[in-house]
Amino acid sequence: MYEVILHLSPHQKEAIEDSGLGNLLKINKIHIDRNLCNEITRSYDKEKKAFNINGTFVTMTLDDIDCLLGLPSKGDEIFEAPKINNHELFNLYKKEGQTIITLQALWEAIINSSSYDDHFIRRFIIFSIGSFICPTTQRYVRSEYLNLVDDIDKMRELNWSSLTLNQLLKCILKFREKKTNIEGNVCLLQIWYWEKVRIDKLATTIYYSCCQRPLTQYWDKKNVGTRN
């Protein structure tokens, strides 16, 4: 994700900003501590829908996601993308000869293009879904996510924060039941934990009036090193 952002031109970044999802451009490159994420995941209580952190149950809320990622959080919650086949966009964004939309194909199309039209925006958001918002262990993006980017003008009205949160919680339950590799937005999980568990106490909120959202922009390699 971070590497793709580095390749974007000012016009391309402006187009993404105009789509309402410009805060994706503020994601820094950080190391994911899989052991820590697994530990956080194992602390999740299905009945309470909360994480047991040092004996205190803490929920991850849409307000948390708004503060951390700055993704649109208004409107109806999204639990899954509509399961409707969008053959036109699918055929445009998959690589010739392939039957899936791979992250590699999206990567190549983005970094090798100087365009900043609707197709560029869709490719970038779909790549963001597959690599950051709703990532899996697979190297492709499920085709139903195309339905979320079909209408560029309406993308800013979608509750993207709920999508990444609900998919993460779903993946956490799957991990607890099947002990598979944790999927979902583990970057969000890790940063959320860091913001909640401060040096001297467990924070009740992660909102800072003195800091501009999204808070993820402040978590770079240097700051991560202070927590490891």
C-alpha positions in Angstrom: 0.0 0.0 0.0 2.7 2.5 1.1 4.8 1.7 -2.0 1.9 2.3 -4.4 1.3 5.7 -2.7 4.9 6.7 -3.4 4.4 6.3 -7.1 1.3 8.5 -7.3 1.5 11.9 -9.1 0.0 15.1 -7.5 -3.0 14.8 -9.9 -3.6 11.2 -9.0 -3.5 12.1 -5.3 -5.9 15.0 -5.8 -8.3 12.6 -7.6 -8.2 10.2 -4.6 -8.8 13.2 -2.2 -11.8 14.2 -4.3 -13.3 10.7 -4.0 -13.6 11.2 -0.2 -11.0 8.5 0.6 -7.9 10.8 0.6 -6.9 9.7 4.1 -5.7 6.4 2.6 -2.8 8.4 1.3 -1.6 9.1 4.8 -0.8 5.5 5.6 2.8 5.0 6.6 4.9 1.9 6.2 5.0 0.0 9.5 6.0 -3.5 10.6 3.2 -5.8 11.6 4.0 -7.7 14.7 2.2 -11.0 14.1 2.8 -12.3 17.5 1.3 -9.2 19.1 -1.7 -9.3 16.7 -2.3 -12.9 17.5 -2.2 -12.1 21.2 -4.7 -9.3 20.8 -6.9 -11.5 18.8 -6.9 -14.3 21.4 -8.1 -11.7 24.0 -11.4 -11.1 22.1 -14.5 -12.2 23.9 -17.2 -13.3 21.4 -20.1 -12.8 23.9 -19.0 -9.4 25.1 -17.8 -8.4 21.7 -14.8 -6.8 23.3 -11.1 -7.4 23.9 -9.9 -8.4 27.4 -7.0 -6.1 27.9 -5.4 -6.5 31.3 -8.7 -7.5 32.8 -10.7 -4.7 31.3 -13.1 -5.3 28.4 -12.6 -2.8 25.6 -14.6 -2.5 22.4 -13.4 -1.3 19.1 -15.8 1.3 17.8 -16.6 3.2 14.6 -15.4 6.3 16.4 -12.0 4.6 16.9 -11.8 3.8 13.2 -12.7 7.3 12.3 -9.9 8.7 14.6 -7.3 6.2 13.4 -8.0 5.9 9.7 -10.2 8.8 8.9 -12.4 6.7 6.5 -16.0 7.8 5.9 -18.1 6.5 8.8 -21.6 7.8 8.2 -24.6 6.0 6.8 -25.6 2.3 7.1 -23.0 -0.1 8.2 -21.4 -2.4 5.6 -20.9 -6.0 6.6 -20.2 -7.3 3.1 -20.1 -6.0 -0.4 -23.3 -6.6 -2.5 -22.9 -10.0 -4.2 -23.8 -8.8 -7.6 -21.7 -9.6 -10.7 -20.2 -6.5 -12.3 -18.9 -8.1 -15.5 -17.9 -4.9 -17.2 -15.6 -3.7 -14.4 -14.3 -7.2 -13.7 -13.2 -7.7 -17.3 -11.6 -4.2 -17.3 -9.5 -4.7 -14.2 -8.5 -8.3 -14.4 -5.4 -9.2 -16.3 -5.9 -10.8 -19.7 -5.9 -14.6 -19.4 -6.7 -14.5 -15.6 -10.0 -15.3 -13.9 -9.5 -13.1 -10.8 -8.4 -9.5 -10.1 -5.0 -9.9 -8.6 -3.3 -7.3 -6.4 -0.3 -7.6 -8.8 -2.4 -6.7 -11.8 -3.9 -3.7 -10.0 -0.4 -2.6 -8.8 1.0 -2.7 -12.3 -1.9 -0.8 -13.7 -1.7 1.9 -11.1 2.1 2.6 -11.1 2.4 2.3 -14.9 -0.4 4.9 -15.6 -0.3 8.7 -15.5 -4.1 8.8 -15.7 -6.3 10.1 -12.9 -9.7 9.2 -14.3 -12.5 7.2 -12.7 -10.8 3.9 -13.7 -7.6 4.9 -11.9 -9.6 5.8 -8.8 -11.5 2.5 -8.8 -8.3 0.5 -9.3 -6.6 2.4 -6.4 -9.6 1.8 -4.0 -9.9 -1.8 -5.0 -6.2 -2.3 -4.4 -6.7 -0.5 -1.0 -9.5 -2.9 -0.1 -7.4 -6.0 -1.0 -4.2 -4.8 0.7 -5.4 -2.7 3.6 -9.1 -2.2 4.2 -10.2 -5.9 4.0 -7.0 -7.9 3.3 -6.8 -11.7 3.3 -4.0 -14.1 2.9 -4.9 -14.4 -0.8 -3.3 -12.2 -3.4 -6.5 -11.2 -5.2 -9.5 -9.0 -4.5 -13.0 -10.5 -4.4 -15.0 -9.3 -7.4 -18.1 -8.2 -5.3 -16.0 -5.3 -4.0 -16.4 -3.7 -7.5 -20.0 -2.9 -6.5 -18.7 -0.5 -3.9 -16.7 1.5 -6.4 -19.0 1.4 -9.4 -20.4 4.9 -8.7 -17.5 7.2 -8.0 -19.7 10.0 -6.8 -21.3 7.9 -4.1 -18.2 6.4 -2.7 -17.8 9.1 -0.1 -21.3 8.3 1.2 -20.4 4.7 2.0 -19.5 3.7 5.6 -16.0 2.5 4.9 -15.1 2.5 8.5 -17.8 -0.1 9.3 -16.6 -2.3 6.4 -13.0 -2.6 7.7 -14.2 -3.0 11.3 -16.8 -5.6 10.6 -14.4 -7.6 8.3 -11.7 -7.5 11.0 -14.0 -8.7 13.7 -15.3 -11.5 11.4 -11.7 -12.5 10.7 -10.9 -12.5 14.4 -13.8 -14.9 15.1 -12.6 -17.1 12.3 -9.1 -17.1 13.8 -10.4 -18.0 17.2 -12.4 -20.9 15.8 -10.1 -22.4 13.2 -6.6 -21.1 14.3 -5.9 -20.0 10.8 -3.6 -17.1 10.0 -5.3 -13.9 11.1 -6.8 -11.9 8.2 -8.4 -8.5 8.0 -7.0 -5.1 8.8 -4.3 -6.2 11.3 -2.5 -2.9 10.8 -5.6 -1.2 12.3 -5.7 -3.8 15.1 -2.1 -3.1 16.0 -2.4 0.7 16.0 -5.7 0.6 17.9 -4.0 -1.5 20.6 -1.0 0.9 20.8 -3.3 3.9 21.1 -5.4 2.2 23.8 -2.6 0.8 25.9 -0.5 3.8 26.8 2.5 3.7 29.0 0.7 4.3 32.3 -2.9 3.4 31.7 -5.6 2.0 29.5 -7.1 4.8 27.5 -10.9 5.2 27.4 -10.6 7.1 24.2 -8.1 7.5 21.4 -9.3 11.0 20.4 -6.7 13.8 20.7 -7.9 17.3 20.2 -4.4 18.4 19.5 -3.8 15.9 16.7 -5.2 16.0 13.2 -7.0 12.8 12.0 -6.1 10.2 11.0 -3.9 9.1 13.8 -2.4 6.4 11.6 -0.3 9.1 9.9 1.8 9.5 13.1 2.7 5.8 13.3 5.8 5.6 11.2 8.9 3.4 11.6 10.4 5.7 14.2 7.3 5.8 16.5 6.7 2.0 16.0 10.2 1.4 17.3 9.4 3.1 20.6 6.7 0.5 21.2 8.6 -2.6 20.2 
